[in-house]
Amino acid sequence: MTEKFDLVVFGASGFTGRLVAEYLSKKAGVSHNLNWALAGRDVMKLESVKEEMQIPQSIPILQVDASDRASIKNMIAKTNVVLTTVGPYQIYGNELVECCVEAGTDYLDLCGEPAWMHKVIETHQARAESTGARIVFSCGFDSIPFDLGVYALQRKAILRFGGPMHRVKGRVRSMKGTFSGGTLASFQATMAAAAKDKDIVGVLRNPFALTSDFSGVTQPPGNRAEFDESINSWVAPFVMASINTKNIHRSNYLLDHMYGEDFKYDEMIATGPGEEGEAIAVKMSQGNPMAGNNTKPGEGPSKAERESGSYDIVMIGENAKNQSIRLSIKGDKDPGYGSTSKMIAESGIWLSENPSQSNGGIWTAASLMGISLVESLEKNAGITFTEEPKKQ
């Protein structure tokens, strides 16, 4: 039998897929001995991607159609890890996940579609456990900085105070860059599905929608403008909070409630102090956060725009003893494309290099890859996780 690839990038001709392939072409041969390939429906487009991104001609191409089960199974048979950027996943991901689970092949994506994730967990968790397939959703801006940020903060809290922080506030202090066209398409697909199936609305509203048989304590609302003294700023609902919150609670669940069964989390974006900050927060809390974003899948910002992008998130942990801890997470590229492509690429490399780490199942980045991925992102991907001094 021909030796398998370590990793295949499926959707490599898409905008984010091209950036993932570019990143791997630079890292795979320098820092890693990675045997990888590109995959997608149009071979000519993939050839042009190799030329555009200066990817060596020696990197193989696999022709794969998301709607053709036979071609999907053929790709899966040739690799240990499938990294897919082909979304919305509720439209294009069903057969791919099912085939990976059946084959015991690892899978990771950029999914921010909680209703679909809920369904996949219900349908495939037990089978993935039995076949050994490790399925990891949300390996981009949603939800790695937030998921790993809470995890890293709680590790520090447990070491310092002997127990976790019962409350963590995620606050996006700044963000320069656009949400991806894939994120917008996923949001639109989810809203369309919810209009047809009212059960989906319940999943979207439930912070514990991904924790199977566990429902924790009542969570902070996070859905209205308010002044947050801990960062001296007004804050408004953050568009990614719905998916990030669910993934963070699933991480806690899969980590045997490392954060506590009474753990509370909310996530908001800072709009500044004073009357101006209040006005912006109120407006954001009343509007559609995706309004005005017309980016389509396959489109994205220029290299200069990606390079000039950034984000700054702070996690603020508090406990009943009035002890606290703060951790900042900063990225050096725009969140939706530049940083996301590096995060999922590093996650894919991690899966390929740690084939025996944990059993099969449907995981989160924090619960499966943990501090090891934090270290890889800091070393290679321009993302920092830094403890901040306590606010006086």
N, C-alpha and C positions, 0 to 999 in steps of 0.2 A: 504494500500500500504506500502511496506517495505521502511524504511527510506533510503534516498539516501546517497551515499558516498559524502564527501566534495570534494574529489579529487581522480582521478585514474591516475596512471602513465602507459601510454601505450608505450610499447617497453622496459619494465623493464629488459628484458634479454639481451639487447644490452649493449655495453660498457658504454656509457653515462647514459643510463637508470638505470643501476645497481648503478652508483654513486649517481644519484638522489634519488633512493630508500634508499640507505644507509644513505644519509643526512636526508631524511624525518624520517627515523626510529629513528634517534638520536634527531631530533628537535620536531617532532610531539607530542610526549608524554611529553616532558619537557617544551617547551615554548608554545605549542599550543594543544588545545583539538581537534585534527584533526582525522576525520574518513576517512581513505584512503585505497586504494587497489592497487595491481599490476595487469597489464594486458599484454597479449601477446599471440602469437600463440601456443607456446610450454609450457604446464603446467609443465613438468618435468624440463625444463630449469629454469622456474620461481621458482620452489621449491629449485633448487640448488643455485639460487641467494640469496634466503632467508637464506640458510645455510651459504653460503660464506660471506655474508655481515652482518651476525648476526642480521637479521631482525626477529622480533617475529613471531612465527608460527601463532599467532592470526590474522595477517594481511591477508585479503582474496586475492584470486587469481581469475581473470576473464580470460577465454579463448576467445581471440579475434583475428580474422584474418583480416588484412587490405584489403584483396581482397573480403571479404564476407560482403556484406552490412547488412545482417540480424544480424550478430554478432556485427558489429559496432553499429547498432541501439540499440541492447540489452545493450551494455556497456553504451552508452550515456543515456539511460533511467534510469540507476542506479547511476548517478553521477551529481554533479553540475558543476564540472570542469574536463576537459580532458587535461592532460599534455602529449604531445606526443614527443618522441624522434625518431620516425620512419620516416627517410628520405631516399633518397631525397623526399621532399614533393610533387614535381611535378609528382612523380610516385606513391607515397603511401598516399598522403594527400587529394586528391580530394573528395573522398566520405566521409571521416571523417569530413572535414570542412563543406561540404554540409549538412550532417546529424546534426552536431552541430548547424548550423544556423537554420535549420528547427525546431529543438527541443528547441531552445532558451537556449542552453547549452554553457557555457563559454569554450574557447579553447585557449591553448597557445603552442608554439613550439619553435624550434631553427632555423627557416628558414632563409637562406641567399640567397634565389633564387628570385631576384627582378622581373623577367619576370612572374613567377608563381604568386607572390604576386599581381602584377599589374592586372593579369587576375581575381584573386579571388576578389579583390576590385571592379572591374567593374561588376562582376557577382553577388556578394553576399552582397555588402554594404547595399543596400536599404532593403533587406530582413532581414539582421541581425538587423538593426535598428527597424524593426517592431516586430521581435520575442524576442528581448532583449538579444540575444547572443552577448557576448563580445569576439571578436576574436583578439588575440594579437600574432603577429609574432616576431621572432628575439629576444628571451629572453635569449640569451647566450652572449658570447664574441662579436659576432655580433648580436645585436648592443647596448646592455645595457650600457657598460661603456662610450661609445661615445654619445649615445642619452641622457642619464641622465647627462653626463658631461656637454654638451652644455646647457641643461635645468637648471642645478644648477648654472652654470656660469651666465646665463642670469637673473636668479632671483636675484643674488647678484648685477649685473650691474644695473638693474632697481631700486633696493632699494638705491644704492649708487649714481647713476648718473641721475636718473629720466627717463631712457630709456635704451633699449637694445643695445648691441654691434652689429654694422652692419656687422662686419666681425669676424668670429671665425676660428682660425687655430687649427686643431687637429694634434698633433705631438706625435707619438709613440717613446718615448725616449729609452725604452728598453723592450725586450720581451724574456723571457726564457721559452721554451716549444714548442710543436708542434701543428699544426692545426689538427683538428680531421679528422678521416677517413670519417665521415659524411660530413664535409665541402668539402673535396676533391671530394667525390661522387656527391655532389650537383653541384660543379663547372663543373665536367665532364658532368653531365646530362644537365646543362644549355648550355654548348658549343655545345653539340650534338643537342639540340633543336634549337639553333640559326643557325646551319648549314642547317637545314631543313626549317626554317621560318625566313626570313630576317627582318620581323617586330620586332622580338625579339631583334635584334641587336640595333634597334632604342631605345627600352625600356632600354636596358643595358647602353646605352650612355647618356640617358636623366636623369639629376639629379632630375627632377621633375616628374619622371614616376609614383610616388605613390601619387601625389597631385591632381588627377582628373582634374578639370577645371582650375587649376592655374599653370602658368609658371612664375617664378620669373626672376630676373636679371641674366645676364651672370655670370657664376661661374668661379673661378680660375681654370686653367687647371689641376694642380696636377698630370700631367702625364709625367713629365720630371725631371731629376736631377737638383737641384738648391741649392744654399747656403742660409740658413735661419739665418739671424743675430739674430733673437729673441731668438734662442736657441744655437747660435754659432756652428752650425753643418750643414753639407750637408744633404739633405733629398732626398728620392726617393719615387715613388708611393707606397702606401700601399695596399696590396691585398684586404683588407676588405673595402676600401674606397667606392667602387661602391655601396655596399648594405648599409653601414652606412650613407653615404651622403643622399641617398634616404629616409631612415627612419627619419633622422634629419629634412629634409625638410617636410616630412609628419607630424612630430610632430608640427612643426611651423604652418602648415596649419590647423591642428586639434585644436591648441591652439589659433585660431583666429589671427594668425600672431603675436604672442607674441614677436618674434625675429625681426619683421619688414618685410614688403613685399619686401624690398631691401636687405634682409639678404644673406650673402655669407659665404660659408663654404668649406674648403678643408682639406684633411687628408693625411699625409705623414709619413714616418718612418725615423728616424734619423740614419745616418750612420757614424757620427763622423766628426771632423774638418780635415783640411789639405788635402794633396794630396791623402792619403789613403782613407779618407772619401769620397772624390770626386770620386775616382775610383770605390768604392763599390756602390755609388749611381748611377753612370753611368751604371754599369753592371746590377744593379737591374732594372733600368728603361728600359733596352733593353731585359730582359729575361722573362721567364714564372715563376711567383712567386710560383707556385705549383710544379715546376720541382723538382724531387728528393724525393718527399713525396709519398711513396708507402703504407701508412697506409690505411687499408681497414675498412669499417664500421664494428663495432664489435670488432675492435682491438684498442689498445691504450697503453700509457706508464705505467710503473710500478708505484706503490704507491710512492716509493722513488722519482721517476722522477716528479710525479705530485706535491709532497710536496715541492720539491726544485725549482719548477717553479715560475714565477712571471711576472708582467708587470708594466710599468710606462708610463702613458699617460699624456700629458699636453694640456689643452685647453687655447688658448691665444685669448682674446677678444679685439677688437680695434674699436674705433668709429671715426667720422669725427672731433671731438674736441681734438684729440690726447690723449684721455683717454684710459686706458687699464686695464685689469684684467686677472689674470692667475689662473687656477684651475688644480690641479694634481689629477689624478685618478690612484690608485695603487691597485693591487691585489696580494694576498699572495700565490696563487697556479698557476699552469700552465694555460694559458688562454683557451686552447681548451677542457679541460676535468675537471680538478679540480675546477677551478673558474666558468666555464660554468654551471656545474651541480648544484652549489650552487645558482647561479643567477636564473636559471629557477625554481628551487625548491622554492626559496623565492617569486618569481613572482606567482607561483601556490598557495602558502599559502596566499598571498595577495588577489588574486582573490576569494579564498574560504571564506576569512574572511571579505570581503567587497562586498557582493552581490548586494548592492543597489547603489554602487558608479558609477555614469554615466549611460548612456543609452546603448542599444545595438549598435553594429557597429564594424568596423574593426579599431582597435586602434594601437598605439605604446605604449611602456612602459612609456615614458615620458608624453605623453598626457593623459594617463589613470591613472597611478599609481604615477607619479610625485615624489615630495619630500618625500612622505611616504615610497616609495620603497627605495629611497636613504638612509633613516634612517634605514630601515630594513637590507639593505646590509652592512651598516657600523656596526650595532650592532651584526649581526649574521654571515656574510659571508666573513669576512676578506678583504673587499673592502673599501677604504677610498676616500673621496672627500674633498680635502684640498686646501684652497686658498693659493697661494704662493705670496711672496713679489714681487712688481714690479721690473723688471730687470732694473738696473741702466745703 
